[in-house]
Amino acid sequence: MKSGSSLAEVIVALVVLEVAILGSLGIVVLASRTLADAEVTERAVAALEGTADSLSVFATPGEGHRDIAGGRIRWSVEEDGGFVVSFERDGRVSVRVAGVALLGGL
């Protein structure tokens, strides 16, 4: 009996190892993208909170927007003091908040 590995076994083992390494790299790239998306969403939520807080204290009827890193914040205020604030990214709404102005625009 012969001990050791044949060339075919070594090649198969290297191919399996290569597939595992490529799979691991793919997971790292996906995790990096997910982290970047989460950071943009976190900044957007913080900006939405600030905008909603401002509108809840004193909101005059109308609408507006402002650009932030990664997207755009839009808001609209109704005559009754209700407002909607949303974060748009790539042409679609990612986060939306609705509320009512505490002072009603007095």
A tleap script that builds the chain and sets N, CA, C and O, in Angstrom:
source leaprc.protein.ff14SB
mol = sequence {
  NMET LYS SER GLY SER SER LEU ALA GLU VAL
  ILE VAL ALA LEU VAL VAL LEU GLU VAL ALA
  ILE LEU GLY SER LEU GLY ILE VAL VAL LEU
  ALA SER ARG THR LEU ALA ASP ALA GLU VAL
  THR GLU ARG ALA VAL ALA ALA LEU GLU GLY
  THR ALA ASP SER LEU SER VAL PHE ALA THR
  PRO GLY GLU GLY HIE ARG ASP ILE ALA GLY
  GLY ARG ILE ARG TRP SER VAL GLU GLU ASP
  GLY GLY PHE VAL VAL SER PHE GLU ARG ASP
  GLY ARG VAL SER VAL ARG VAL ALA GLY VAL
  ALA LEU LEU GLY GLY CLEU
}
set mol.1.N position { 0.800 -1.166 0.000 }
set mol.1.CA position { 0.000 0.000 0.000 }
set mol.1.C position { 0.861 1.256 0.000 }
set mol.1.O position { 1.932 1.306 0.606 }
set mol.2.N position { 0.368 2.246 -0.685 }
set mol.2.CA position { 1.099 3.490 -0.847 }
set mol.2.C position { 0.552 4.535 0.133 }
set mol.2.O position { -0.662 4.721 0.220 }
set mol.3.N position { 1.424 5.207 0.862 }
set mol.3.CA position { 0.954 6.246 1.769 }
set mol.3.C position { 1.093 7.606 1.094 }
set mol.3.O position { 1.895 7.781 0.176 }
set mol.4.N position { 0.287 8.578 1.572 }
set mol.4.CA position { 0.353 9.913 0.988 }
set mol.4.C position { -0.879 10.187 0.141 }
set mol.4.O position { -1.815 9.389 0.095 }
set mol.5.N position { -0.859 11.323 -0.521 }
set mol.5.CA position { -2.000 11.753 -1.334 }
set mol.5.C position { -1.586 11.799 -2.794 }
set mol.5.O position { -0.441 12.099 -3.133 }
set mol.6.N position { -2.548 11.494 -3.639 }
set mol.6.CA position { -2.280 11.580 -5.081 }
set mol.6.C position { -2.462 13.029 -5.524 }
set mol.6.O position { -3.009 13.850 -4.788 }
set mol.7.N position { -2.001 13.328 -6.721 }
set mol.7.CA position { -2.119 14.672 -7.271 }
set mol.7.C position { -3.582 15.071 -7.400 }
set mol.7.O position { -3.929 16.223 -7.142 }
set mol.8.N position { -4.443 14.143 -7.792 }
set mol.8.CA position { -5.876 14.436 -7.939 }
set mol.8.C position { -6.488 14.826 -6.596 }
set mol.8.O position { -7.290 15.758 -6.531 }
set mol.9.N position { -6.123 14.132 -5.539 }
set mol.9.CA position { -6.658 14.457 -4.211 }
set mol.9.C position { -6.211 15.847 -3.758 }
set mol.9.O position { -6.986 16.591 -3.156 }
set mol.10.N position { -4.981 16.182 -4.046 }
set mol.10.CA position { -4.469 17.508 -3.680 }
set mol.10.C position { -5.199 18.586 -4.462 }
set mol.10.O position { -5.555 19.618 -3.894 }
set mol.11.N position { -5.428 18.373 -5.741 }
set mol.11.CA position { -6.136 19.360 -6.567 }
set mol.11.C position { -7.562 19.543 -6.066 }
set mol.11.O position { -8.041 20.671 -5.951 }
set mol.12.N position { -8.241 18.439 -5.768 }
set mol.12.CA position { -9.612 18.530 -5.246 }
set mol.12.C position { -9.621 19.289 -3.917 }
set mol.12.O position { -10.494 20.128 -3.696 }
set mol.13.N position { -8.679 19.013 -3.046 }
set mol.13.CA position { -8.603 19.710 -1.762 }
set mol.13.C position { -8.356 21.206 -1.963 }
set mol.13.O position { -8.934 22.027 -1.251 }
set mol.14.N position { -7.514 21.563 -2.915 }
set mol.14.CA position { -7.250 22.980 -3.190 }
set mol.14.C position { -8.480 23.679 -3.767 }
set mol.14.O position { -8.748 24.833 -3.432 }
set mol.15.N position { -9.222 22.999 -4.623 }
set mol.15.CA position { -10.450 23.586 -5.180 }
set mol.15.C position { -11.472 23.815 -4.075 }
set mol.15.O position { -12.113 24.865 -4.030 }
set mol.16.N position { -11.627 22.847 -3.190 }
set mol.16.CA position { -12.557 23.004 -2.063 }
set mol.16.C position { -12.123 24.176 -1.187 }
set mol.16.O position { -12.960 24.971 -0.760 }
set mol.17.N position { -10.841 24.289 -0.920 }
set mol.17.CA position { -10.322 25.396 -0.117 }
set mol.17.C position { -10.574 26.732 -0.805 }
set mol.17.O position { -10.950 27.705 -0.151 }
set mol.18.N position { -10.369 26.787 -2.114 }
set mol.18.CA position { -10.593 28.018 -2.874 }
set mol.18.C position { -12.056 28.439 -2.802 }
set mol.18.O position { -12.349 29.619 -2.613 }
set mol.19.N position { -12.969 27.496 -2.950 }
set mol.19.CA position { -14.399 27.811 -2.868 }
set mol.19.C position { -14.748 28.351 -1.482 }
set mol.19.O position { -15.525 29.297 -1.359 }
set mol.20.N position { -14.178 27.755 -0.449 }
set mol.20.CA position { -14.427 28.224 0.920 }
set mol.20.C position { -13.896 29.638 1.121 }
set mol.20.O position { -14.559 30.460 1.755 }
set mol.21.N position { -12.726 29.929 0.599 }
set mol.21.CA position { -12.140 31.267 0.738 }
set mol.21.C position { -12.972 32.294 -0.020 }
set mol.21.O position { -13.235 33.381 0.495 }
set mol.22.N position { -13.389 31.959 -1.240 }
set mol.22.CA position { -14.220 32.885 -2.014 }
set mol.22.C position { -15.562 33.128 -1.325 }
set mol.22.O position { -16.066 34.251 -1.331 }
set mol.23.N position { -16.133 32.105 -0.744 }
set mol.23.CA position { -17.374 32.270 0.008 }
set mol.23.C position { -17.193 33.190 1.198 }
set mol.23.O position { -18.051 34.026 1.481 }
set mol.24.N position { -16.088 33.038 1.889 }
set mol.24.CA position { -15.794 33.903 3.036 }
set mol.24.C position { -15.615 35.351 2.607 }
set mol.24.O position { -16.093 36.260 3.286 }
set mol.25.N position { -14.937 35.578 1.497 }
set mol.25.CA position { -14.764 36.939 0.989 }
set mol.25.C position { -16.107 37.541 0.599 }
set mol.25.O position { -16.349 38.725 0.832 }
set mol.26.N position { -16.972 36.738 0.012 }
set mol.26.CA position { -18.307 37.221 -0.344 }
set mol.26.C position { -19.087 37.658 0.877 }
set mol.26.O position { -19.784 38.672 0.840 }
set mol.27.N position { -18.977 36.910 1.950 }
set mol.27.CA position { -19.658 37.266 3.193 }
set mol.27.C position { -19.107 38.568 3.748 }
set mol.27.O position { -19.868 39.397 4.246 }
set mol.28.N position { -17.798 38.760 3.672 }
set mol.28.CA position { -17.179 39.996 4.160 }
set mol.28.C position { -17.677 41.190 3.352 }
set mol.28.O position { -17.985 42.233 3.930 }
set mol.29.N position { -17.764 41.062 2.035 }
set mol.29.CA position { -18.252 42.151 1.182 }
set mol.29.C position { -19.713 42.462 1.514 }
set mol.29.O position { -20.082 43.630 1.632 }
set mol.30.N position { -20.537 41.443 1.664 }
set mol.30.CA position { -21.947 41.644 2.007 }
set mol.30.C position { -22.088 42.317 3.371 }
set mol.30.O position { -22.919 43.211 3.532 }
set mol.31.N position { -21.298 41.904 4.340 }
set mol.31.CA position { -21.348 42.508 5.673 }
set mol.31.C position { -20.921 43.970 5.612 }
set mol.31.O position { -21.498 44.809 6.304 }
set mol.32.N position { -19.937 44.283 4.807 }
set mol.32.CA position { -19.475 45.659 4.663 }
set mol.32.C position { -20.571 46.539 4.069 }
set mol.32.O position { -20.798 47.651 4.545 }
set mol.33.N position { -21.243 46.056 3.049 }
set mol.33.CA position { -22.349 46.816 2.442 }
set mol.33.C position { -23.489 47.015 3.441 }
set mol.33.O position { -24.061 48.101 3.534 }
set mol.34.N position { -23.810 45.969 4.177 }
set mol.34.CA position { -24.888 46.059 5.155 }
set mol.34.C position { -24.544 47.073 6.237 }
set mol.34.O position { -25.408 47.839 6.663 }
set mol.35.N position { -23.303 47.088 6.682 }
set mol.35.CA position { -22.866 48.050 7.689 }
set mol.35.C position { -22.958 49.474 7.150 }
set mol.35.O position { -23.409 50.373 7.859 }
set mol.36.N position { -22.542 49.687 5.917 }
set mol.36.CA position { -22.624 51.024 5.316 }
set mol.36.C position { -24.079 51.476 5.214 }
set mol.36.O position { -24.384 52.633 5.503 }
set mol.37.N position { -24.980 50.584 4.809 }
set mol.37.CA position { -26.409 50.917 4.746 }
set mol.37.C position { -26.956 51.246 6.122 }
set mol.37.O position { -27.756 52.170 6.268 }
set mol.38.N position { -26.536 50.505 7.128 }
set mol.38.CA position { -27.008 50.748 8.491 }
set mol.38.C position { -26.527 52.106 9.000 }
set mol.38.O position { -27.265 52.798 9.702 }
set mol.39.N position { -25.307 52.491 8.655 }
set mol.39.CA position { -24.792 53.793 9.075 }
set mol.39.C position { -25.572 54.930 8.421 }
set mol.39.O position { -25.864 55.930 9.076 }
set mol.40.N position { -25.914 54.792 7.141 }
set mol.40.CA position { -26.709 55.810 6.454 }
set mol.40.C position { -28.088 55.904 7.097 }
set mol.40.O position { -28.597 57.001 7.325 }
set mol.41.N position { -28.690 54.758 7.388 }
set mol.41.CA position { -30.010 54.755 8.017 }
set mol.41.C position { -29.951 55.376 9.408 }
set mol.41.O position { -30.865 56.104 9.797 }
set mol.42.N position { -28.899 55.102 10.155 }
set mol.42.CA position { -28.747 55.686 11.490 }
set mol.42.C position { -28.659 57.209 11.418 }
set mol.42.O position { -29.299 57.904 12.206 }
set mol.43.N position { -27.871 57.730 10.476 }
set mol.43.CA position { -27.786 59.187 10.304 }
set mol.43.C position { -29.130 59.766 9.882 }
set mol.43.O position { -29.519 60.843 10.334 }
set mol.44.N position { -29.837 59.048 9.015 }
set mol.44.CA position { -31.146 59.526 8.554 }
set mol.44.C position { -32.143 59.584 9.702 }
set mol.44.O position { -32.897 60.550 9.816 }
set mol.45.N position { -32.155 58.570 10.546 }
set mol.45.CA position { -33.078 58.554 11.676 }
set mol.45.C position { -32.763 59.701 12.631 }
set mol.45.O position { -33.679 60.336 13.153 }
set mol.46.N position { -31.493 59.972 12.866 }
set mol.46.CA position { -31.117 61.103 13.727 }
set mol.46.C position { -31.600 62.422 13.122 }
set mol.46.O position { -32.113 63.281 13.839 }
set mol.47.N position { -31.438 62.584 11.814 }
set mol.47.CA position { -31.906 63.802 11.145 }
set mol.47.C position { -33.431 63.881 11.173 }
set mol.47.O position { -33.997 64.961 11.341 }
set mol.48.N position { -34.098 62.728 11.007 }
set mol.48.CA position { -35.561 62.708 11.090 }
set mol.48.C position { -36.029 63.108 12.480 }
set mol.48.O position { -36.991 63.864 12.616 }
set mol.49.N position { -35.366 62.613 13.506 }
set mol.49.CA position { -35.727 62.973 14.879 }
set mol.49.C position { -35.638 64.477 15.090 }
set mol.49.O position { -36.546 65.086 15.656 }
set mol.50.N position { -34.549 65.071 14.636 }
set mol.50.CA position { -34.384 66.512 14.787 }
set mol.50.C position { -35.453 67.292 14.046 }
set mol.50.O position { -36.003 68.259 14.573 }
set mol.51.N position { -35.746 66.874 12.825 }
set mol.51.CA position { -36.773 67.552 12.034 }
set mol.51.C position { -38.145 67.379 12.672 }
set mol.51.O position { -38.904 68.343 12.775 }
set mol.52.N position { -38.471 66.158 13.102 }
set mol.52.CA position { -39.771 65.908 13.733 }
set mol.52.C position { -39.896 66.692 15.036 }
set mol.52.O position { -40.964 67.228 15.333 }
set mol.53.N position { -38.817 66.764 15.817 }
set mol.53.CA position { -38.851 67.555 17.050 }
set mol.53.C position { -39.127 69.025 16.749 }
set mol.53.O position { -39.933 69.659 17.429 }
set mol.54.N position { -38.467 69.560 15.742 }
set mol.54.CA position { -38.687 70.958 15.367 }
set mol.54.C position { -40.127 71.184 14.919 }
set mol.54.O position { -40.752 72.176 15.293 }
set mol.55.N position { -40.641 70.269 14.125 }
set mol.55.CA position { -42.007 70.418 13.641 }
set mol.55.C position { -43.035 70.233 14.757 }
set mol.55.O position { -44.099 70.852 14.727 }
set mol.56.N position { -42.727 69.392 15.731 }
set mol.56.CA position { -43.693 69.163 16.802 }
set mol.56.C position { -43.801 70.373 17.729 }
set mol.56.O position { -44.838 70.568 18.363 }
set mol.57.N position { -42.755 71.182 17.816 }
set mol.57.CA position { -42.808 72.368 18.663 }
set mol.57.C position { -43.529 73.503 17.954 }
set mol.57.O position { -44.395 74.153 18.540 }
set mol.58.N position { -43.183 73.740 16.720 }
set mol.58.CA position { -43.805 74.832 15.987 }
set mol.58.C position { -43.790 74.500 14.503 }
set mol.58.O position { -42.739 74.513 13.862 }
set mol.59.N position { -44.949 74.207 13.975 }
set mol.59.CA position { -45.035 73.814 12.569 }
set mol.59.C position { -46.003 74.738 11.834 }
set mol.59.O position { -47.153 74.895 12.243 }
set mol.60.N position { -45.539 75.336 10.767 }
set mol.60.CA position { -46.421 76.126 9.917 }
set mol.60.C position { -46.768 75.282 8.703 }
set mol.60.O position { -45.924 74.530 8.216 }
set mol.61.N position { -47.993 75.393 8.206 }
set mol.61.CA position { -48.402 74.580 7.055 }
set mol.61.C position { -47.466 74.771 5.867 }
set mol.61.O position { -47.034 75.886 5.575 }
set mol.62.N position { -47.167 73.697 5.205 }
set mol.62.CA position { -46.311 73.732 4.033 }
set mol.62.C position { -45.496 72.462 3.936 }
set mol.62.O position { -45.724 71.498 4.667 }
set mol.63.N position { -44.547 72.475 3.029 }
set mol.63.CA position { -43.682 71.316 2.861 }
set mol.63.C position { -42.288 71.777 2.503 }
set mol.63.O position { -42.075 72.925 2.114 }
set mol.64.N position { -41.346 70.869 2.639 }
set mol.64.CA position { -39.971 71.193 2.317 }
set mol.64.C position { -39.118 69.942 2.276 }
set mol.64.O position { -39.601 68.828 2.477 }
set mol.65.N position { -37.857 70.147 2.016 }
set mol.65.CA position { -36.913 69.034 1.980 }
set mol.65.C position { -35.507 69.566 2.233 }
set mol.65.O position { -35.227 70.756 2.091 }
set mol.66.N position { -34.637 68.636 2.611 }
set mol.66.CA position { -33.217 68.953 2.700 }
set mol.66.C position { -32.444 67.684 2.398 }
set mol.66.O position { -32.844 66.580 2.769 }
set mol.67.N position { -31.334 67.870 1.722 }
set mol.67.CA position { -30.484 66.748 1.362 }
set mol.67.C position { -29.510 66.458 2.495 }
set mol.67.O position { -28.926 67.368 3.083 }
set mol.68.N position { -29.348 65.190 2.784 }
set mol.68.CA position { -28.348 64.755 3.749 }
set mol.68.C position { -27.528 63.663 3.071 }
set mol.68.O position { -27.867 63.211 1.977 }
set mol.69.N position { -26.470 63.251 3.711 }
set mol.69.CA position { -25.623 62.199 3.141 }
set mol.69.C position { -26.447 60.931 2.957 }
set mol.69.O position { -26.997 60.400 3.922 }
set mol.70.N position { -26.530 60.455 1.747 }
set mol.70.CA position { -27.226 59.207 1.474 }
set mol.70.C position { -28.670 59.346 1.053 }
set mol.70.O position { -29.303 58.342 0.722 }
set mol.71.N position { -29.222 60.556 1.050 }
set mol.71.CA position { -30.622 60.686 0.653 }
set mol.71.C position { -31.182 62.071 0.904 }
set mol.71.O position { -30.443 63.053 0.963 }
set mol.72.N position { -32.498 62.138 1.053 }
set mol.72.CA position { -33.202 63.406 1.220 }
set mol.72.C position { -34.288 63.258 2.276 }
set mol.72.O position { -35.001 62.256 2.313 }
set mol.73.N position { -34.405 64.261 3.130 }
set mol.73.CA position { -35.483 64.310 4.115 }
set mol.73.C position { -36.554 65.234 3.579 }
set mol.73.O position { -36.273 66.367 3.188 }
set mol.74.N position { -37.797 64.742 3.563 }
set mol.74.CA position { -38.945 65.534 3.128 }
set mol.74.C position { -39.923 65.648 4.276 }
set mol.74.O position { -40.071 64.725 5.076 }
set mol.75.N position { -40.590 66.790 4.352 }
set mol.75.CA position { -41.631 66.953 5.358 }
set mol.75.C position { -42.788 67.747 4.781 }
set mol.75.O position { -42.627 68.535 3.849 }
set mol.76.N position { -43.946 67.521 5.354 }
set mol.76.CA position { -45.129 68.298 5.008 }
set mol.76.C position { -45.951 68.482 6.278 }
set mol.76.O position { -46.040 67.589 7.120 }
set mol.77.N position { -46.546 69.664 6.390 }
set mol.77.CA position { -47.354 70.006 7.559 }
set mol.77.C position { -48.733 70.414 7.065 }
set mol.77.O position { -48.856 71.242 6.163 }
set mol.78.N position { -49.770 69.832 7.659 }
set mol.78.CA position { -51.162 70.126 7.298 }
set mol.78.C position { -51.673 71.314 8.105 }
set mol.78.O position { -51.035 71.745 9.065 }
set mol.79.N position { -52.817 71.831 7.712 }
set mol.79.CA position { -53.431 72.964 8.408 }
set mol.79.C position { -53.749 72.648 9.865 }
set mol.79.O position { -53.690 73.536 10.716 }
set mol.80.N position { -54.087 71.387 10.163 }
set mol.80.CA position { -54.453 71.007 11.528 }
set mol.80.C position { -53.240 70.743 12.424 }
set mol.80.O position { -53.407 70.383 13.590 }
set mol.81.N position { -52.027 70.916 11.902 }
set mol.81.CA position { -50.814 70.730 12.697 }
set mol.81.C position { -50.191 69.355 12.562 }
set mol.81.O position { -49.104 69.123 13.090 }
set mol.82.N position { -50.845 68.441 11.874 }
set mol.82.CA position { -50.261 67.127 11.645 }
set mol.82.C position { -49.124 67.225 10.640 }
set mol.82.O position { -49.179 68.025 9.706 }
set mol.83.N position { -48.114 66.427 10.830 }
set mol.83.CA position { -46.981 66.474 9.907 }
set mol.83.C position { -46.474 65.065 9.604 }
set mol.83.O position { -46.705 64.120 10.359 }
set mol.84.N position { -45.782 64.960 8.481 }
set mol.84.CA position { -45.139 63.711 8.065 }
set mol.84.C position { -43.710 64.056 7.660 }
set mol.84.O position { -43.480 64.995 6.898 }
set mol.85.N position { -42.756 63.289 8.177 }
set mol.85.CA position { -41.347 63.449 7.828 }
set mol.85.C position { -40.875 62.113 7.287 }
set mol.85.O position { -41.128 61.073 7.895 }
set mol.86.N position { -40.188 62.128 6.146 }
set mol.86.CA position { -39.719 60.867 5.570 }
set mol.86.C position { -38.301 61.014 5.038 }
set mol.86.O position { -37.850 62.106 4.694 }
set mol.87.N position { -37.617 59.884 4.981 }
set mol.87.CA position { -36.269 59.811 4.417 }
set mol.87.C position { -36.352 59.017 3.133 }
set mol.87.O position { -36.784 57.864 3.130 }
set mol.88.N position { -35.937 59.637 2.040 }
set mol.88.CA position { -35.941 58.987 0.730 }
set mol.88.C position { -34.517 58.642 0.341 }
set mol.88.O position { -33.594 59.443 0.486 }
set mol.89.N position { -34.370 57.428 -0.155 }
set mol.89.CA position { -33.066 56.962 -0.610 }
set mol.89.C position { -33.261 56.201 -1.903 }
set mol.89.O position { -34.069 55.275 -1.967 }
set mol.90.N position { -32.539 56.580 -2.918 }
set mol.90.CA position { -32.635 55.930 -4.229 }
set mol.90.C position { -34.069 55.957 -4.758 }
set mol.90.O position { -34.526 54.994 -5.374 }
set mol.91.N position { -34.780 57.067 -4.514 }
set mol.91.CA position { -36.118 57.231 -5.058 }
set mol.91.C position { -37.222 56.516 -4.297 }
set mol.91.O position { -38.361 56.492 -4.763 }
set mol.92.N position { -36.923 55.934 -3.143 }
set mol.92.CA position { -37.973 55.271 -2.365 }
set mol.92.C position { -37.851 55.670 -0.905 }
set mol.92.O position { -36.765 56.000 -0.427 }
set mol.93.N position { -38.968 55.635 -0.205 }
set mol.93.CA position { -39.002 56.028 1.201 }
set mol.93.C position { -38.483 54.879 2.054 }
set mol.93.O position { -38.983 53.757 1.972 }
set mol.94.N position { -37.474 55.168 2.875 }
set mol.94.CA position { -36.909 54.159 3.766 }
set mol.94.C position { -37.508 54.248 5.161 }
set mol.94.O position { -37.802 53.226 5.782 }
set mol.95.N position { -37.688 55.474 5.657 }
set mol.95.CA position { -38.200 55.694 7.004 }
set mol.95.C position { -39.236 56.802 6.925 }
set mol.95.O position { -39.048 57.788 6.212 }
set mol.96.N position { -40.341 56.636 7.667 }
set mol.96.CA position { -41.397 57.643 7.664 }
set mol.96.C position { -41.910 57.830 9.078 }
set mol.96.O position { -42.140 56.858 9.798 }
set mol.97.N position { -42.092 59.098 9.481 }
set mol.97.CA position { -42.576 59.439 10.819 }
set mol.97.C position { -43.729 60.422 10.668 }
set mol.97.O position { -43.653 61.362 9.877 }
set mol.98.N position { -44.792 60.202 11.428 }
set mol.98.CA position { -45.922 61.127 11.432 }
set mol.98.C position { -46.126 61.641 12.855 }
set mol.98.O position { -45.822 60.940 13.820 }
set mol.99.N position { -46.640 62.861 12.985 }
set mol.99.CA position { -46.867 63.422 14.308 }
set mol.99.C position { -47.796 64.611 14.234 }
set mol.99.O position { -48.356 64.926 13.184 }
set mol.100.N position { -47.947 65.265 15.375 }
set mol.100.CA position { -48.808 66.446 15.492 }
set mol.100.C position { -48.023 67.521 16.206 }
set mol.100.O position { -47.353 67.254 17.202 }
set mol.101.N position { -48.106 68.745 15.695 }
set mol.101.CA position { -47.419 69.869 16.325 }
set mol.101.C position { -48.061 70.155 17.671 }
set mol.101.O position { -49.283 70.264 17.767 }
set mol.102.N position { -47.242 70.278 18.712 }
set mol.102.CA position { -47.748 70.515 20.054 }
set mol.102.C position { -48.419 71.867 20.204 }
set mol.102.O position { -49.437 71.990 20.884 }
set mol.103.N position { -47.847 72.887 19.567 }
set mol.103.CA position { -48.408 74.238 19.674 }
set mol.103.C position { -49.328 74.559 18.516 }
set mol.103.O position { -49.963 75.614 18.505 }
set mol.104.N position { -49.410 73.680 17.556 }
set mol.104.CA position { -50.333 73.889 16.432 }
set mol.104.C position { -50.047 75.119 15.609 }
set mol.104.O position { -50.949 75.654 14.966 }
set mol.105.N position { -48.821 75.575 15.614 }
set mol.105.CA position { -48.456 76.729 14.780 }
set mol.105.C position { -48.910 78.048 15.363 }
set mol.105.O position { -49.056 79.019 14.620 }
set mol.106.N position { -49.141 78.124 16.667 }
set mol.106.CA position { -49.556 79.375 17.300 }
set mol.106.C position { -48.430 80.373 17.371 }
set mol.106.O position { -48.616 81.479 17.877 }
savepdb mol mol.pdb
quit
